[in-house]
Amino acid sequence: MSVSIRVISIGTLASHPLWSEKGPARTGHATTTLIRSGKKVILVDPGLPDQAIAARLNERSGLRPADVTDVFLTSFRPDVRRGLRAFEDAEWWIHENEREAFGVPLAQRLKEAVTQGDGEMKAALESEISMLRRCKPAPDNLAPHVSIFPLPGITPGMCGVLIEEPRHTTLVCGDAIATIEHLEQGQVLTPASSVEQARESFAEATEIGDLLVLGRDNMVANPTKRPF
């Protein structure tokens, strides 16, 4: 069974520390990747707004949001899931640890908003909680030859997607490896929930992936591996 991978939208950091940027310079959004395996059409990290990600999907693949069967989030960061609502017909997946790590603080903040009578904050938090509740804990295998690959550290339950093909392996890294500069300099994003875990995940990602889809950059050949 063949598997295909295509970058739908190249992401960017709001502030790129390795470009000596000190504050927000642009609107950050995650790299979005399309994976097709068998009957599964999986979109990873719809970081652009609804209309923008729908347009980009069509430009890059000829597909419409209704054609997507599954959406996987490498994390629950807002700029990773900004266009999630465009895919109401799909199943939404996230690593169980990420779901739990974000769920408890959101519930606590909602309780505080209710206590303080902050209606605007209450509505925003209820929307986020509704979105998180719909995200199911991801199975080990999303499709034939497509499996999840935990990469904790930047967030507690950050998780990539591993695609195994006959000649090479591709890893969708999420923010575990953000940009080509981070890859080349061996740097992890900060702040991180655990810098030590983030460094371990960075090392694991470069060990396993022949091709790497970076969280805020393009698909690149792993420079630590021999050409294939």
C-alpha positions as CSV (number, residue, x, y, z in Angstrom):
1,M,0.0,0.0,0.0
2,S,1.4,3.4,-1.0
3,V,1.7,6.3,1.3
4,S,2.0,10.0,0.2
5,I,3.1,13.0,2.1
6,R,2.7,16.6,1.1
7,V,3.4,19.9,2.9
8,I,0.2,22.0,2.5
9,S,1.4,25.1,4.3
10,I,4.9,26.1,5.5
11,G,4.6,27.5,9.0
12,T,6.5,30.3,10.8
13,L,7.4,31.4,14.3
14,A,5.9,34.6,15.6
15,S,9.3,35.5,16.8
16,H,12.4,33.6,15.6
17,P,15.0,33.6,18.3
18,L,17.8,32.4,15.9
19,W,17.1,35.4,13.7
20,S,17.8,37.6,16.7
21,E,14.2,38.6,17.0
22,K,13.2,39.7,20.5
23,G,9.5,40.1,20.2
24,P,6.6,39.2,17.9
25,A,7.4,40.0,14.3
26,R,4.6,38.2,12.5
27,T,1.6,35.9,13.1
28,G,2.9,32.5,13.9
29,H,1.3,29.3,12.5
30,A,2.3,25.7,12.3
31,T,3.4,23.8,9.2
32,T,0.4,21.8,7.9
33,T,1.1,18.3,6.3
34,L,-1.2,16.0,4.4
35,I,-0.7,12.3,4.6
36,R,-2.6,9.8,2.5
37,S,-2.6,6.1,3.3
38,G,-5.3,3.7,2.1
39,K,-8.7,5.3,2.7
40,K,-7.2,7.7,5.2
41,V,-6.7,11.4,4.4
42,I,-4.9,12.8,7.4
43,L,-4.2,16.5,7.9
44,V,-1.6,17.4,10.6
45,D,-1.6,20.8,12.4
46,P,-4.1,23.1,10.5
47,G,-2.4,26.2,11.7
48,L,-3.9,28.8,9.4
49,P,-7.4,30.2,9.9
50,D,-10.3,28.2,8.5
51,Q,-10.7,29.9,5.1
52,A,-7.0,30.1,4.5
53,I,-6.3,26.5,5.3
54,A,-9.2,25.3,3.1
55,A,-7.8,27.4,0.2
56,R,-4.3,26.1,0.7
57,L,-5.5,22.5,0.9
58,N,-7.2,22.9,-2.4
59,E,-4.2,24.7,-4.0
60,R,-1.8,22.0,-2.9
61,S,-3.8,18.8,-3.3
62,G,-7.1,19.5,-5.0
63,L,-9.0,18.4,-1.9
64,R,-11.7,20.1,0.1
65,P,-12.0,20.0,3.9
66,A,-14.8,17.4,3.6
67,D,-12.3,15.1,1.9
68,V,-10.2,15.0,5.1
69,T,-11.0,11.9,7.2
70,D,-8.7,12.7,10.2
71,V,-6.9,15.7,11.7
72,F,-4.0,15.1,14.1
73,L,-2.6,17.8,16.3
74,T,1.0,17.5,17.4
75,S,0.2,19.9,20.3
76,F,-2.8,21.9,21.5
77,R,-1.1,25.3,21.0
78,P,-3.4,27.8,19.5
79,D,-1.4,28.4,16.4
80,V,-1.2,24.7,15.7
81,R,-5.0,24.3,15.7
82,R,-6.3,27.6,14.4
83,G,-8.1,26.1,11.4
84,L,-9.4,23.0,13.1
85,R,-13.0,24.0,12.8
86,A,-12.8,23.8,9.0
87,F,-12.7,20.0,9.3
88,E,-16.0,19.3,11.2
89,D,-16.5,16.1,9.2
90,A,-13.2,14.6,10.2
91,E,-12.1,12.7,13.3
92,W,-9.8,14.9,15.5
93,W,-6.8,13.2,17.3
94,I,-4.2,14.3,19.8
95,H,-1.8,12.4,22.1
96,E,-3.5,11.5,25.4
97,N,-0.8,13.2,27.5
98,E,-1.3,16.5,25.7
99,R,-5.0,16.3,26.1
100,E,-4.7,15.8,29.8
101,A,-2.0,18.4,30.2
102,F,-4.1,21.1,28.6
103,G,-7.5,20.0,29.9
104,V,-6.8,20.5,33.7
105,P,-5.5,24.1,33.4
106,L,-8.3,25.0,31.0
107,A,-10.9,23.7,33.5
108,Q,-9.2,25.7,36.3
109,R,-9.2,28.9,34.3
110,L,-12.9,28.4,33.4
111,K,-13.7,28.1,37.1
112,E,-11.9,31.3,37.8
113,A,-13.6,33.1,35.0
114,V,-17.0,32.0,36.3
115,T,-16.1,33.1,39.8
116,Q,-14.9,36.5,38.6
117,G,-18.0,37.0,36.4
118,D,-15.8,37.4,33.3
119,G,-18.3,36.5,30.6
120,E,-15.9,37.1,27.6
121,M,-13.2,34.9,29.1
122,K,-15.8,32.2,30.0
123,A,-17.0,32.0,26.4
124,A,-13.5,31.8,25.0
125,L,-12.5,29.1,27.5
126,E,-15.7,27.1,26.9
127,S,-14.9,27.1,23.1
128,E,-11.4,25.8,23.8
129,I,-12.6,23.1,26.1
130,S,-15.3,22.1,23.6
131,M,-12.5,21.7,21.0
132,L,-10.3,19.7,23.3
133,R,-13.1,17.4,24.4
134,R,-13.7,16.5,20.7
135,C,-10.1,15.6,20.2
136,K,-9.8,11.9,20.9
137,P,-6.7,10.2,22.4
138,A,-4.8,9.1,19.3
139,P,-4.2,5.4,18.7
140,D,-0.7,4.1,18.1
141,N,-1.4,3.8,14.4
142,L,-3.4,6.4,12.5
143,A,-3.3,4.4,9.2
144,P,-1.3,1.7,7.6
145,H,2.4,2.7,7.8
146,V,1.5,5.9,9.8
147,S,2.0,5.9,13.5
148,I,2.3,8.5,16.3
149,F,5.7,9.2,17.7
150,P,5.8,10.9,21.2
151,L,8.1,13.9,21.3
152,P,7.4,15.5,24.8
153,G,9.2,18.5,26.1
154,I,8.1,21.6,24.3
155,T,4.7,20.7,25.6
156,P,4.0,17.8,28.0
157,G,2.4,15.6,25.3
158,M,3.8,16.8,22.1
159,C,3.7,14.0,19.5
160,G,4.9,13.7,15.9
161,V,3.8,11.4,13.1
162,L,6.0,8.7,11.7
163,I,5.5,7.6,8.1
164,E,7.4,4.4,7.0
165,E,8.0,3.9,3.4
166,P,10.2,1.2,1.7
167,R,13.2,3.4,1.0
168,H,13.0,5.9,3.9
169,T,11.2,7.2,7.0
170,T,9.6,10.6,7.3
171,L,8.9,12.2,10.7
172,V,6.4,15.1,11.1
173,C,8.1,16.8,14.0
174,G,5.8,19.5,15.2
175,D,7.6,22.0,17.4
176,A,10.0,19.3,18.6
177,I,12.2,20.6,15.8
178,A,10.9,24.0,14.7
179,T,13.0,25.3,11.9
180,I,16.0,24.5,9.8
181,E,18.1,26.8,12.0
182,H,17.1,24.9,15.1
183,L,17.9,21.6,13.3
184,E,21.3,22.8,12.1
185,Q,22.3,24.3,15.5
186,G,20.8,21.6,17.6
187,Q,18.5,24.0,19.4
188,V,15.1,23.4,21.0
189,L,12.4,26.0,21.3
190,T,12.0,27.9,24.6
191,P,10.1,28.2,26.8
192,A,9.5,24.5,27.1
193,S,7.6,22.5,29.7
194,S,10.8,20.5,30.1
195,V,14.0,21.5,28.3
196,E,15.6,18.2,29.2
197,Q,12.8,16.2,27.6
198,A,12.7,18.5,24.6
199,R,16.4,17.8,24.0
200,E,15.9,14.1,24.3
201,S,13.0,14.3,21.8
202,F,15.1,16.4,19.4
203,A,17.8,13.6,19.5
204,E,15.2,10.9,19.0
205,A,13.7,12.7,16.0
206,T,17.0,13.1,14.3
207,E,17.9,9.5,15.0
208,I,14.8,8.0,13.4
209,G,13.8,10.3,10.5
210,D,15.4,10.3,7.1
211,L,13.1,13.2,6.1
212,L,11.9,15.7,8.7
213,V,8.8,17.9,8.4
214,L,9.7,20.8,10.7
215,G,7.1,22.4,12.9
216,R,7.6,26.0,11.4
217,D,9.5,25.2,8.2
218,N,9.5,22.9,5.2
219,M,10.3,19.2,4.7
220,V,14.1,18.7,4.8
221,A,16.5,15.8,4.5
222,N,18.0,14.9,7.9
223,P,21.6,16.3,7.7
224,T,22.8,13.8,10.3
225,K,22.0,10.8,8.0
226,R,23.7,9.7,4.8
227,P,22.0,10.4,1.5
228,F,19.5,7.7,0.4
